[in-house]
Amino acid sequence: MSVKKILKIILPLALGGFLVWYMFTKIPPQDLLEYFKNANYWWIALGLFFGILSHLSRAYRWKFLLEPMGYKPRFVNSTLAVLIAYLVNLLLPRAGEVSRAAVMSSYENIPFEKGFGTIVAERMADLIMMLIIISITLFFQFDFIFELLTKNFDPTKIALILGAVILGFFVFSRYVKKAKSGIGLKIKNFILSLSEGVTSIFKMKQRAAFIFHTIFIWVMYIAMFWATIPAIEGLHVLIGGVLVGFIAGGFSIAATNGGFGLYPVAVAGAFTLFGVAEKPALAFGSVMWSAQTLMILIFGALSFLLLPIYNKNK
């Protein structure tokens, strides 16, 4: 493993560890433990129920992208692959999508590059939903969202990505596209298969169902977040605070391993803008993160065990 890859794993964990220490300077561990003891776990269970529904909907939605290419995976395998992907993302950020495509390649005979291409298409749809939620939230708290986006916007990275895309397109059109043998042909076939998976979103026969499930998934995400708020006694947050906190938590999950360390701090930072006391806000973020992480760990581990059992004939 290269130094760069090791740093990509270690640095987010180190940042998360630092933020955990920072959180404990704001709320002592014994106080946080009291919040956990006194939490209403019926509300937490309701939130987790909404989270499970979102995962099942994501697994079901996948078939609408695979069908145009002639693949009809079993729903159980799709669900297990999605749950495994969430678990892998906790350990290796953004590696879950690779594992998800690999599972379907092994157990449903879907070529890896085509399966991965459909996952990229899914991410495009999810990105659109996230932008819609941010747009709606702008009506409630414009200043905070603007600051959040500007802090996470890096013009240098955007320029590098665009440059790489342009260079890749030039190399593909000039050399790879004309290849008839060797490594060039392999790259050409891989890219063509990947693009077939990505563009499957435009070939769906059941677009309305795909859009419904996309909206449903994100409504369940917000519902999971909202339903957990009453679990912390005395915590009251306006709808604008709920949406801002949800977005802040989403950014934190992308920044560190599943939001480790950063999620409670980010959500609490959003809530305090709405006059919520810092301690219960940090307690909510910790309870919310712990609940969804525990759910992923349990269901992801069970999926690893059940996958070969369910597919024992393969």
MARVOKE-164366 format. One line per field, with one value per atom (N, C-alpha, C): atom name; x, y, z; residue in three letters. Coordinates in steps of 0.2 Angstrom, whole numbers. Atoms other than C-alpha are relative to their C-alpha. Layout:
a	CA,...
u	X,...
v	Y,...
w	Z,...
r	ALA,...
END
This chain:
a	N,CA,C,N,CA,C,N,CA,C,N,CA,C,N,CA,C,N,CA,C,N,CA,C,N,CA,C,N,CA,C,N,CA,C,N,CA,C,N,CA,C,N,CA,C,N,CA,C,N,CA,C,N,CA,C,N,CA,C,N,CA,C,N,CA,C,N,CA,C,N,CA,C,N,CA,C,N,CA,C,N,CA,C,N,CA,C,N,CA,C,N,CA,C,N,CA,C,N,CA,C,N,CA,C,N,CA,C,N,CA,C,N,CA,C,N,CA,C,N,CA,C,N,CA,C,N,CA,C,N,CA,C,N,CA,C,N,CA,C,N,CA,C,N,CA,C,N,CA,C,N,CA,C,N,CA,C,N,CA,C,N,CA,C,N,CA,C,N,CA,C,N,CA,C,N,CA,C,N,CA,C,N,CA,C,N,CA,C,N,CA,C,N,CA,C,N,CA,C,N,CA,C,N,CA,C,N,CA,C,N,CA,C,N,CA,C,N,CA,C,N,CA,C,N,CA,C,N,CA,C,N,CA,C,N,CA,C,N,CA,C,N,CA,C,N,CA,C,N,CA,C,N,CA,C,N,CA,C,N,CA,C,N,CA,C,N,CA,C,N,CA,C,N,CA,C,N,CA,C,N,CA,C,N,CA,C,N,CA,C,N,CA,C,N,CA,C,N,CA,C,N,CA,C,N,CA,C,N,CA,C,N,CA,C,N,CA,C,N,CA,C,N,CA,C,N,CA,C,N,CA,C,N,CA,C,N,CA,C,N,CA,C,N,CA,C,N,CA,C,N,CA,C,N,CA,C,N,CA,C,N,CA,C,N,CA,C,N,CA,C,N,CA,C,N,CA,C,N,CA,C,N,CA,C,N,CA,C,N,CA,C,N,CA,C,N,CA,C,N,CA,C,N,CA,C,N,CA,C,N,CA,C,N,CA,C,N,CA,C,N,CA,C,N,CA,C,N,CA,C,N,CA,C,N,CA,C,N,CA,C,N,CA,C,N,CA,C,N,CA,C,N,CA,C,N,CA,C,N,CA,C,N,CA,C,N,CA,C,N,CA,C,N,CA,C,N,CA,C,N,CA,C,N,CA,C,N,CA,C,N,CA,C,N,CA,C,N,CA,C,N,CA,C,N,CA,C,N,CA,C,N,CA,C,N,CA,C,N,CA,C,N,CA,C,N,CA,C,N,CA,C,N,CA,C,N,CA,C,N,CA,C,N,CA,C,N,CA,C,N,CA,C,N,CA,C,N,CA,C,N,CA,C,N,CA,C,N,CA,C,N,CA,C,N,CA,C,N,CA,C,N,CA,C,N,CA,C,N,CA,C,N,CA,C,N,CA,C,N,CA,C,N,CA,C,N,CA,C,N,CA,C,N,CA,C,N,CA,C,N,CA,C,N,CA,C,N,CA,C,N,CA,C,N,CA,C,N,CA,C,N,CA,C,N,CA,C,N,CA,C,N,CA,C,N,CA,C,N,CA,C,N,CA,C,N,CA,C,N,CA,C,N,CA,C,N,CA,C,N,CA,C,N,CA,C,N,CA,C,N,CA,C,N,CA,C,N,CA,C,N,CA,C,N,CA,C,N,CA,C,N,CA,C,N,CA,C,N,CA,C,N,CA,C,N,CA,C,N,CA,C,N,CA,C,N,CA,C,N,CA,C,N,CA,C,N,CA,C,N,CA,C,N,CA,C,N,CA,C,N,CA,C,N,CA,C,N,CA,C,N,CA,C,N,CA,C,N,CA,C,N,CA,C,N,CA,C,N,CA,C,N,CA,C,N,CA,C,N,CA,C,N,CA,C,N,CA,C,N,CA,C,N,CA,C,N,CA,C,N,CA,C,N,CA,C,N,CA,C,N,CA,C,N,CA,C,N,CA,C,N,CA,C,N,CA,C,N,CA,C,N,CA,C,N,CA,C,N,CA,C,N,CA,C,N,CA,C,N,CA,C,N,CA,C,N,CA,C,N,CA,C,N,CA,C,N,CA,C,N,CA,C,N,CA,C,N,CA,C,N,CA,C,N,CA,C,N,CA,C,N,CA,C,N,CA,C,N,CA,C,N,CA,C,N,CA,C,N,CA,C,N,CA,C,N,CA,C,N,CA,C,N,CA,C,N,CA,C,N,CA,C,N,CA,C,N,CA,C,N,CA,C,N,CA,C,N,CA,C,N,CA,C,N,CA,C,N,CA,C,N,CA,C,N,CA,C,N,CA,C,N,CA,C,N,CA,C,N,CA,C,N,CA,C,N,CA,C,N,CA,C,N,CA,C,N,CA,C,N,CA,C,N,CA,C,N,CA,C,N,CA,C,N,CA,C,N,CA,C,N,CA,C,N,CA,C,N,CA,C,N,CA,C,N,CA,C,N,CA,C,N,CA,C,N,CA,C,N,CA,C,N,CA,C,N,CA,C,N,CA,C,N,CA,C,N,CA,C,N,CA,C,N,CA,C,N,CA,C
u	4,0,4,-4,7,-1,1,10,-6,6,-3,-7,6,-16,-1,0,-11,-2,2,-12,-8,7,-30,-4,3,-34,1,-3,-24,-3,2,-28,-7,7,-47,-1,1,-46,4,-3,-33,-4,5,-45,-6,6,-59,2,-2,-49,1,-1,-44,-7,7,-63,-3,3,-68,3,-4,-55,-3,3,-62,-7,7,-80,0,0,-75,2,-2,-68,-7,6,-86,-5,5,-96,4,-4,-87,-3,2,-88,-6,6,-99,-6,6,-111,-3,2,-112,-3,3,-115,-7,7,-130,-5,5,-138,-1,2,-136,-4,4,-143,-8,6,-158,-4,3,-161,-7,6,-178,1,-2,-174,-5,6,-191,1,-1,-188,6,-6,-170,-2,2,-178,-4,4,-191,5,-5,-176,3,-4,-167,-5,5,-183,0,0,-183,6,-6,-165,0,0,-168,-4,4,-182,4,-4,-170,5,-5,-157,-4,4,-171,-2,2,-177,6,-6,-159,2,-1,-157,-5,5,-173,0,-1,-170,5,-6,-154,-2,2,-164,-2,3,-171,6,-6,-153,3,-3,-148,-4,5,-163,1,-1,-159,6,-6,-143,-1,2,-152,1,-2,-148,-6,5,-161,2,-3,-152,-6,5,-161,0,1,-167,4,-4,-159,8,-7,-142,2,-1,-144,0,1,-149,7,-6,-134,6,-6,-122,0,1,-129,3,-1,-127,8,-7,-109,4,-3,-105,0,0,-110,5,-5,-99,7,-7,-84,2,-1,-86,2,-2,-84,8,-7,-67,4,-4,-61,-5,4,-70,0,2,-78,3,-1,-72,-6,6,-90,-3,3,-95,3,-4,-81,-2,2,-86,-7,7,-104,0,-1,-100,3,-4,-88,-5,5,-102,-5,5,-114,3,-4,-100,0,-1,-97,-7,6,-115,-6,6,-126,3,-3,-113,-1,1,-115,7,-7,-98,1,-2,-89,-1,0,-87,-8,7,-106,-4,3,-112,3,-3,-100,-2,3,-106,-7,7,-124,0,-1,-118,2,-2,-110,-6,6,-127,-4,4,-135,2,-3,-123,-2,3,-128,-7,7,-146,0,0,-142,3,-3,-131,-5,5,-146,-5,5,-157,3,-3,-144,0,0,-143,-7,7,-162,-2,1,-162,4,-3,-149,-3,4,-159,-6,5,-174,2,-2,-164,2,-3,-157,-6,6,-175,0,1,-173,6,-7,-154,5,-4,-146,8,-7,-130,4,-3,-126,2,-2,-127,5,-5,-117,7,-7,-103,2,-1,-104,3,-2,-102,6,-7,-88,6,-6,-78,2,-1,-80,2,-1,-77,8,-7,-59,1,-1,-56,6,-6,-39,-2,2,-47,-4,5,-61,4,-4,-48,4,-4,-37,-5,5,-53,-2,2,-58,6,-6,-40,1,-1,-39,-6,5,-56,1,-2,-51,6,-6,-34,-2,2,-43,-4,4,-55,4,-5,-41,4,-4,-31,-5,4,-46,-2,2,-52,6,-6,-34,3,-4,-27,-4,3,-38,-6,6,-54,2,-2,-44,4,-4,-35,-4,3,-38,3,-3,-27,4,-4,-17,-3,3,-19,-5,4,-27,-7,6,-41,-4,3,-44,-3,2,-45,-6,6,-57,-6,6,-69,-2,2,-68,-4,4,-73,-6,6,-86,-6,5,-94,-2,2,-93,-5,4,-101,-7,7,-115,-4,3,-118,-3,1,-118,-6,6,-130,-6,6,-142,-6,5,-151,-4,4,-157,-4,3,-163,-5,4,-174,-7,7,-192,-4,4,-198,3,-3,-191,-4,4,-206,2,-2,-202,7,-6,-184,0,1,-188,-3,3,-200,5,-5,-187,5,-5,-174,-3,3,-186,-1,2,-191,6,-6,-173,2,-2,-169,-5,6,-186,2,-2,-181,6,-6,-164,-2,2,-172,-4,4,-185,4,-4,-172,4,-3,-163,-5,5,-179,-3,3,-186,4,-4,-171,1,0,-172,-3,3,-185,3,-3,-174,4,-4,-164,-5,5,-174,1,-1,-177,3,-3,-170,-6,5,-181,3,-3,-176,-5,4,-185,1,-1,-187,6,-6,-174,7,-5,-162,1,-1,-166,3,-3,-162,7,-7,-146,4,-3,-141,1,-1,-144,5,-5,-134,7,-7,-119,2,-2,-120,2,-1,-120,7,-7,-104,5,-4,-96,2,-1,-99,5,-4,-90,7,-7,-75,4,-3,-71,-3,3,-74,-7,7,-93,-1,1,-92,3,-3,-81,3,-3,-78,-3,2,-84,-8,8,-103,-3,4,-108,2,-3,-97,-4,3,-104,-8,8,-123,-1,0,-120,1,-1,-113,-6,6,-128,-6,5,-140,1,-1,-132,-2,2,-136,-7,7,-154,-2,1,-152,0,0,-150,7,-6,-138,5,-5,-122,1,0,-122,-5,5,-139,1,-1,-134,6,-6,-117,-3,3,-127,-4,4,-139,4,-5,-125,3,-3,-117,-4,5,-132,-2,2,-137,5,-6,-120,1,-1,-119,-5,6,-136,1,-1,-133,6,-6,-115,-1,2,-121,-4,4,-134,4,-4,-122,5,-4,-110,-3,4,-123,-2,3,-132,6,-6,-115,3,-4,-107,-5,5,-123,0,0,-123,6,-6,-105,-1,2,-111,-5,6,-127,1,-1,-121,2,-2,-111,-6,5,-125,-6,6,-139,2,-3,-128,4,-4,-122,1,0,-125,5,-4,-113,7
v	-6,0,6,-6,17,5,-5,31,4,-4,41,-3,4,28,-1,1,25,7,-6,44,1,-1,44,-4,4,31,3,-2,38,7,-7,57,1,-1,56,-3,3,45,4,-5,57,6,-5,71,-1,2,62,-1,1,57,7,-7,76,3,-3,81,-3,3,68,3,-4,76,7,-7,93,0,1,87,-1,1,81,6,-6,98,4,-4,105,-4,4,90,-5,5,79,-7,7,60,-2,3,57,4,-4,71,-3,3,63,-7,6,46,0,-1,53,1,-1,59,-7,7,41,-4,4,33,3,-3,45,1,-1,45,-5,4,39,-5,4,24,-2,1,22,5,-5,38,-2,2,31,-6,5,15,2,-2,24,3,-3,34,-6,6,17,-3,4,10,4,-4,25,-1,1,22,-7,7,3,1,0,8,4,-3,20,-5,4,6,-5,4,-6,3,-4,7,1,-1,10,-6,6,-8,-2,1,-9,4,-4,6,-2,2,-1,-4,5,-14,4,-4,1,2,-2,5,-6,6,-13,-3,4,-19,2,-2,-8,-4,4,-19,-7,7,-35,-4,3,-39,1,0,-44,-3,3,-46,-2,1,-54,5,-6,-41,-1,1,-50,1,-2,-49,7,-7,-31,3,-3,-27,-2,2,-37,4,-4,-28,7,-7,-11,1,0,-15,-1,1,-21,6,-7,-5,5,-5,5,-2,2,-5,1,-1,-4,7,-8,15,2,-2,16,-1,1,8,3,-3,14,5,-5,30,-1,1,28,-6,7,10,-4,4,4,-1,0,8,-6,6,-4,-7,7,-18,-2,1,-16,-3,2,-18,-7,7,-33,-5,5,-42,-2,2,-41,-3,3,-46,-8,7,-62,-4,4,-67,1,-1,-60,0,0,-61,7,-7,-42,2,-2,-36,6,-5,-25,7,-7,-10,3,-2,-10,2,-1,-12,7,-6,2,6,-5,13,2,-2,12,3,-3,16,7,-7,32,4,-3,36,1,-1,33,6,-6,46,6,-6,58,2,-2,57,2,-2,58,7,-6,73,6,-5,82,1,-1,78,4,-4,85,7,-7,101,3,-2,102,1,-1,100,6,-6,113,7,-6,125,2,-1,122,3,-2,125,8,-7,142,5,-5,149,1,0,145,4,-3,150,1,-1,157,1,-2,164,-6,6,147,-4,4,137,3,-4,150,-1,1,149,-7,7,130,-2,1,129,3,-4,142,-4,3,133,-7,7,116,0,-1,123,2,0,121,1,-1,130,-4,4,121,-7,7,104,-1,0,108,1,-1,114,-6,7,98,-5,5,87,2,-2,97,-2,1,96,-7,7,77,-3,2,75,2,-2,85,-4,4,76,-7,7,59,-1,0,63,0,0,68,-6,7,52,-5,5,42,0,-1,50,-1,0,51,-7,6,34,-6,6,22,-2,1,24,-4,4,17,-6,6,3,-6,6,-14,-6,6,-25,3,-2,-25,4,-4,-14,5,-6,0,-3,3,-12,-2,2,-18,7,-7,1,2,-2,4,-3,4,-10,2,-2,-5,6,-7,13,0,1,8,-3,4,-4,5,-4,9,6,-5,22,-2,3,10,0,0,8,7,-7,27,3,-3,31,-4,4,17,4,-4,31,3,-3,38,-5,6,21,-3,4,16,1,0,11,3,-2,15,6,-6,32,3,-3,38,-4,4,23,2,-2,28,6,-7,46,-1,1,40,-2,3,29,5,-5,43,5,-4,55,-3,4,42,-1,1,38,6,-6,56,2,-2,59,-5,4,44,2,-3,51,5,-6,67,-2,3,57,-3,3,47,5,-5,63,3,-4,72,-5,4,57,-2,1,55,6,-6,73,0,0,70,-5,5,56,3,-4,69,5,-4,77,7,-8,96,2,-3,97,1,-2,107,4,-3,112,1,-2,122,-4,4,114,3,-3,126,-3,3,119,-7,7,101,-1,0,104,2,-3,114,-6,6,100,-6,6,87,1,-1,95,0,0,98,-7,7,80,-4,3,75,2,-2,85,-3,3,78,-8,7,60,-1,0,64,2,-3,72,-5,5,58,-7,7,39,0,1,39,6,-6,56,-1,2,49,7,-6,63,7,-7,77,0,0,72,4,-3,77,8,-7,93,4,-3,98,1,-1,95,5,-5,104,7,-7,119,3,-3,120,1,-1,118,6,-6,132,6,-6,144,2,0,141,1,-1,145,-7,7,126,0,0,124,-5,4,116,-7,7,101,-5,5,93,0,1,97,-5,5,88,-7,6,74,-3,3,72,-2,2,72,-7,6,58,-6,5,48,-2,1,50,-4,3,45,-7,7,30,-5,4,24,-3,2,24,-4,4,18,-7,7,3,-4,3,-1,-2,2,-1,-6,5,-12,-7,6,-25,-3,2,-26,-2,1,-25,-6,6,-39,-6,6,-50,-1,0,-46,-4,4,-53,-7,7,-69,-3,3,-71,-1,0,-68,-6,6,-84,-6,5,-94,0,-1,-87,-2,2,-90,-6,6,-107,-4,4,-114,3,-3,-102,0
w	0,0,0,1,-5,6,-5,7,0,1,-1,3,-2,2,8,-7,20,3,-2,23,0,1,16,5,-5,29,7,-7,44,2,-1,42,2,-2,43,7,-6,58,6,-4,66,2,-1,63,4,-4,70,8,-7,86,3,-2,88,2,-2,87,5,-6,99,7,-5,111,1,0,107,3,-2,110,8,-7,127,4,-4,132,1,-1,129,4,-4,137,3,-4,150,-2,2,146,5,-5,162,-1,2,156,-6,6,139,2,-2,147,3,-3,157,-6,5,141,-4,3,134,4,-4,149,0,0,149,-7,7,130,0,2,124,-6,5,114,-5,5,106,-5,6,96,-4,3,92,-5,4,86,-6,6,75,-5,5,67,-3,3,64,-5,5,56,-7,6,44,-4,4,40,-3,4,36,-6,6,24,-5,5,15,-3,3,13,-5,5,6,-6,6,-6,-4,4,-12,-3,3,-15,-6,5,-24,-6,5,-34,-5,4,-41,-6,6,-52,-6,6,-63,-4,4,-68,-4,2,-71,-6,5,-81,-7,7,-97,-3,2,-98,0,1,-97,7,-7,-78,4,-5,-65,6,-6,-49,5,-5,-34,5,-5,-21,6,-6,-7,-1,1,-15,-1,1,-20,7,-7,-1,3,-4,6,-3,3,-7,3,-3,-1,7,-7,17,1,0,14,-2,2,5,6,-6,20,5,-4,31,-2,3,20,0,0,19,7,-7,38,1,0,36,-5,6,19,-3,3,14,-8,7,-4,-3,3,-6,0,-1,-2,-7,7,-20,-4,3,-26,2,-2,-15,-2,2,-19,-7,7,-38,0,0,-34,3,-2,-24,-5,6,-39,-5,5,-50,1,-2,-40,0,-1,-36,-5,5,-50,-7,6,-64,-4,3,-68,0,1,-75,4,-5,-62,-3,2,-73,-2,1,-78,6,-7,-60,3,-3,-55,-3,4,-69,3,-3,-62,7,-6,-45,0,2,-52,-2,2,-60,6,-6,-43,4,-4,-35,-3,3,-48,2,-2,-44,8,-7,-25,1,-1,-28,-2,2,-37,6,-5,-22,6,-5,-10,-1,2,-20,1,-1,-19,7,-8,0,2,-2,1,-2,3,-10,4,-5,1,6,-6,16,0,1,9,2,-2,12,8,-8,31,3,-3,34,-5,6,19,2,-2,28,2,-2,36,-5,5,21,-5,4,11,2,-3,23,0,0,24,-7,7,5,-2,2,3,4,-4,17,-4,3,7,-7,7,-10,-1,2,-16,-7,7,-33,-3,3,-35,-1,1,-33,-6,6,-45,-7,6,-58,-2,1,-56,-3,2,-58,-8,7,-74,-5,4,-81,-1,1,-78,-5,4,-86,-8,7,-102,-3,3,-103,-1,1,-101,-6,6,-115,-6,6,-126,-2,1,-123,-3,2,-125,-8,6,-141,-5,5,-149,0,0,-144,2,-2,-134,-4,3,-144,-7,7,-160,1,-1,-151,-2,3,-158,4,-4,-146,6,-5,-131,6,-6,-115,-2,3,-126,-1,2,-131,7,-6,-113,4,-3,-107,-3,4,-121,2,-1,-117,7,-7,-98,0,0,-102,-3,4,-114,5,-5,-101,6,-6,-87,-3,2,-98,-1,1,-102,6,-6,-84,2,-2,-81,-4,5,-96,1,-1,-90,3,-4,-80,-6,5,-97,-4,4,-104,4,-5,-89,-3,2,-93,5,-5,-76,4,-3,-73,6,-6,-62,6,-6,-50,3,-2,-50,4,-3,-46,7,-7,-32,5,-5,-24,2,-1,-25,5,-5,-16,7,-6,-4,5,-4,1,4,-3,5,5,-5,14,6,-6,25,4,-3,28,5,-4,35,6,-5,44,6,-5,53,5,-3,58,5,-4,64,5,-5,73,6,-5,84,5,-4,91,6,-7,104,5,-5,111,5,-5,120,3,-4,134,-1,0,132,-6,7,114,-5,5,103,-6,6,85,-5,5,72,-6,6,55,-4,3,48,3,-3,61,-1,2,57,-7,6,39,-1,0,42,4,-4,55,-4,5,42,-5,5,29,3,-3,41,2,-1,46,-6,6,28,-2,2,24,5,-5,40,-2,2,34,-6,6,18,1,-2,27,4,-4,39,-1,0,41,3,-2,42,5,-4,51,7,-7,66,3,-4,78,-3,3,66,0,1,65,6,-6,83,0,0,82,-6,5,65,1,-2,70,5,-5,86,-2,3,77,-3,4,66,5,-5,81,4,-4,91,-3,4,77,1,-1,82,7,-7,100,5,-4,106,4,-5,121,-3,3,116,3,-3,128,-3,3,122,-7,7,104,-1,1,106,2,-2,115,-6,5,101,-6,5,88,1,-3,98,-1,0,100,-7,7,82,-4,4,75,3,-3,87,-2,2,82,-7,7,64,-2,1,65,2,-3,76,-5,5,63,-6,6,49,2,-2,59,1,-1,64,-7,6,47,-5,5,37,2,-2,47,-1,2,45,-7,7,27,-3,2,25,2,-2,34,-4,4,25,-8,8,7,-2,2,5,1,-2,14,-5,5,3,-7,6,-12,0,-1,-7,-6,6,-24,-5,5,-32,2
r	MET,MET,MET,SER,SER,SER,VAL,VAL,VAL,LYS,LYS,LYS,LYS,LYS,LYS,ILE,ILE,ILE,LEU,LEU,LEU,LYS,LYS,LYS,ILE,ILE,ILE,ILE,ILE,ILE,LEU,LEU,LEU,PRO,PRO,PRO,LEU,LEU,LEU,ALA,ALA,ALA,LEU,LEU,LEU,GLY,GLY,GLY,GLY,GLY,GLY,PHE,PHE,PHE,LEU,LEU,LEU,VAL,VAL,VAL,TRP,TRP,TRP,TYR,TYR,TYR,MET,MET,MET,PHE,PHE,PHE,THR,THR,THR,LYS,LYS,LYS,ILE,ILE,ILE,PRO,PRO,PRO,PRO,PRO,PRO,GLN,GLN,GLN,ASP,ASP,ASP,LEU,LEU,LEU,LEU,LEU,LEU,GLU,GLU,GLU,TYR,TYR,TYR,PHE,PHE,PHE,LYS,LYS,LYS,ASN,ASN,ASN,ALA,ALA,ALA,ASN,ASN,ASN,TYR,TYR,TYR,TRP,TRP,TRP,TRP,TRP,TRP,ILE,ILE,ILE,ALA,ALA,ALA,LEU,LEU,LEU,GLY,GLY,GLY,LEU,LEU,LEU,PHE,PHE,PHE,PHE,PHE,PHE,GLY,GLY,GLY,ILE,ILE,ILE,LEU,LEU,LEU,SER,SER,SER,HIS,HIS,HIS,LEU,LEU,LEU,SER,SER,SER,ARG,ARG,ARG,ALA,ALA,ALA,TYR,TYR,TYR,ARG,ARG,ARG,TRP,TRP,TRP,LYS,LYS,LYS,PHE,PHE,PHE,LEU,LEU,LEU,LEU,LEU,LEU,GLU,GLU,GLU,PRO,PRO,PRO,MET,MET,MET,GLY,GLY,GLY,TYR,TYR,TYR,LYS,LYS,LYS,PRO,PRO,PRO,ARG,ARG,ARG,PHE,PHE,PHE,VAL,VAL,VAL,ASN,ASN,ASN,SER,SER,SER,THR,THR,THR,LEU,LEU,LEU,ALA,ALA,ALA,VAL,VAL,VAL,LEU,LEU,LEU,ILE,ILE,ILE,ALA,ALA,ALA,TYR,TYR,TYR,LEU,LEU,LEU,VAL,VAL,VAL,ASN,ASN,ASN,LEU,LEU,LEU,LEU,LEU,LEU,LEU,LEU,LEU,PRO,PRO,PRO,ARG,ARG,ARG,ALA,ALA,ALA,GLY,GLY,GLY,GLU,GLU,GLU,VAL,VAL,VAL,SER,SER,SER,ARG,ARG,ARG,ALA,ALA,ALA,ALA,ALA,ALA,VAL,VAL,VAL,MET,MET,MET,SER,SER,SER,SER,SER,SER,TYR,TYR,TYR,GLU,GLU,GLU,ASN,ASN,ASN,ILE,ILE,ILE,PRO,PRO,PRO,PHE,PHE,PHE,GLU,GLU,GLU,LYS,LYS,LYS,GLY,GLY,GLY,PHE,PHE,PHE,GLY,GLY,GLY,THR,THR,THR,ILE,ILE,ILE,VAL,VAL,VAL,ALA,ALA,ALA,GLU,GLU,GLU,ARG,ARG,ARG,MET,MET,MET,ALA,ALA,ALA,ASP,ASP,ASP,LEU,LEU,LEU,ILE,ILE,ILE,MET,MET,MET,MET,MET,MET,LEU,LEU,LEU,ILE,ILE,ILE,ILE,ILE,ILE,ILE,ILE,ILE,SER,SER,SER,ILE,ILE,ILE,THR,THR,THR,LEU,LEU,LEU,PHE,PHE,PHE,PHE,PHE,PHE,GLN,GLN,GLN,PHE,PHE,PHE,ASP,ASP,ASP,PHE,PHE,PHE,ILE,ILE,ILE,PHE,PHE,PHE,GLU,GLU,GLU,LEU,LEU,LEU,LEU,LEU,LEU,THR,THR,THR,LYS,LYS,LYS,ASN,ASN,ASN,PHE,PHE,PHE,ASP,ASP,ASP,PRO,PRO,PRO,THR,THR,THR,LYS,LYS,LYS,ILE,ILE,ILE,ALA,ALA,ALA,LEU,LEU,LEU,ILE,ILE,ILE,LEU,LEU,LEU,GLY,GLY,GLY,ALA,ALA,ALA,VAL,VAL,VAL,ILE,ILE,ILE,LEU,LEU,LEU,GLY,GLY,GLY,PHE,PHE,PHE,PHE,PHE,PHE,VAL,VAL,VAL,PHE,PHE,PHE,SER,SER,SER,ARG,ARG,ARG,TYR,TYR,TYR,VAL,VAL,VAL,LYS,LYS,LYS,LYS,LYS,LYS,ALA,ALA,ALA,LYS,LYS,LYS,SER,SER,SER,GLY,GLY,GLY,ILE,ILE,ILE,GLY,GLY,GLY,LEU,LEU,LEU,LYS,LYS,LYS,ILE,ILE,ILE,LYS,LYS,LYS,ASN,ASN,ASN,PHE,PHE,PHE,ILE,ILE,ILE,LEU,LEU,LEU,SER,SER,SER,LEU,LEU,LEU,SER,SER,SER,GLU,GLU,GLU,GLY,GLY,GLY,VAL,VAL,VAL,THR,THR,THR,SER,SER,SER,ILE,ILE,ILE,PHE,PHE,PHE,LYS,LYS,LYS,MET,MET,MET,LYS,LYS,LYS,GLN,GLN,GLN,ARG,ARG,ARG,ALA,ALA,ALA,ALA,ALA,ALA,PHE,PHE,PHE,ILE,ILE,ILE,PHE,PHE,PHE,HIS,HIS,HIS,THR,THR,THR,ILE,ILE,ILE,PHE,PHE,PHE,ILE,ILE,ILE,TRP,TRP,TRP,VAL,VAL,VAL,MET,MET,MET,TYR,TYR,TYR,ILE,ILE,ILE,ALA,ALA,ALA,MET,MET,MET,PHE,PHE,PHE,TRP,TRP,TRP,ALA,ALA,ALA,THR,THR,THR,ILE,ILE,ILE,PRO,PRO,PRO,ALA,ALA,ALA,ILE,ILE,ILE,GLU,GLU,GLU,GLY,GLY,GLY,LEU,LEU,LEU,HIS,HIS,HIS,VAL,VAL,VAL,LEU,LEU,LEU,ILE,ILE,ILE,GLY,GLY,GLY,GLY,GLY,GLY,VAL,VAL,VAL,LEU,LEU,LEU,VAL,VAL,VAL,GLY,GLY,GLY,PHE,PHE,PHE,ILE,ILE,ILE,ALA,ALA,ALA,GLY,GLY,GLY,GLY,GLY,GLY,PHE,PHE,PHE,SER,SER,SER,ILE,ILE,ILE,ALA,ALA,ALA,ALA,ALA,ALA,THR,THR,THR,ASN,ASN,ASN,GLY,GLY,GLY,GLY,GLY,GLY,PHE,PHE,PHE,GLY,GLY,GLY,LEU,LEU,LEU,TYR,TYR,TYR,PRO,PRO,PRO,VAL,VAL,VAL,ALA,ALA,ALA,VAL,VAL,VAL,ALA,ALA,ALA,GLY,GLY,GLY,ALA,ALA,ALA,PHE,PHE,PHE,THR,THR,THR,LEU,LEU,LEU,PHE,PHE,PHE,GLY,GLY,GLY,VAL,VAL,VAL,ALA,ALA,ALA,GLU,GLU,GLU,LYS,LYS,LYS,PRO,PRO,PRO,ALA,ALA,ALA,LEU,LEU,LEU,ALA,ALA,ALA,PHE,PHE,PHE,GLY,GLY,GLY,SER,SER,SER,VAL,VAL,VAL,MET,MET,MET,TRP,TRP,TRP,SER,SER,SER,ALA,ALA,ALA,GLN,GLN,GLN,THR,THR,THR,LEU,LEU,LEU,MET,MET,MET,ILE,ILE,ILE,LEU,LEU,LEU,ILE,ILE,ILE,PHE,PHE,PHE,GLY,GLY,GLY,ALA,ALA,ALA,LEU,LEU,LEU,SER,SER,SER,PHE,PHE,PHE,LEU,LEU,LEU,LEU,LEU,LEU,LEU,LEU,LEU,PRO,PRO,PRO,ILE,ILE,ILE,TYR,TYR,TYR,ASN,ASN,ASN,LYS,LYS,LYS,ASN,ASN,ASN,LYS,LYS,LYS
END
